[in-house]
């Protein structure tokens, strides 16, 4: 679903997260809002010199995946694959020149649309040509990502992203197709 809380259309920068969280977007209807991941996302956007109202935010899956105890769980590969047509349609509507994936699930989701051969740990922060755009994989803003990448390194990744944005975005008149 493309809602006002996702961002403007068209938009130069599109972020692909994992899934709505039960305390965040599952409650508010707005990706990365209302919970700790949302607060961290807003801080990281600021570090990159970006504004929430100037980027588009979506998720790899739109359902709220919960475990048997009602806690957030990682979306299954079949759920990511099932939502890939919607994600492709979102790319077509948003027309971004830069796609930033947030975590391994977001990276896998865009790989369902067009294979890229990237792995989050090896390729974090790397700009890669993908599907007529530039793809940049970053870690998810959730606290758990710090198990794999220290917070100070994540801040550096986002500062680099901010410098990258001006180099890969293009005037609206250059957009063609999906």
Secondary structure, DSSP 4 states (H G I P E B T S, - for coil): ---TTT--SS-SEEEEES---TTTHHHHSSTT-SSHHHHHHHHHHHHHT--GGGSEEEES--S--B-TTS-B-PPPHHHHHHTHHHHHHHHHHH--SEEEEESHHHHHHHHHHS-----HHHHTT-EEEETTEEEEEE--SSGGGGGTS-HHHHHHHHHHHHHHHHHH---GGG----
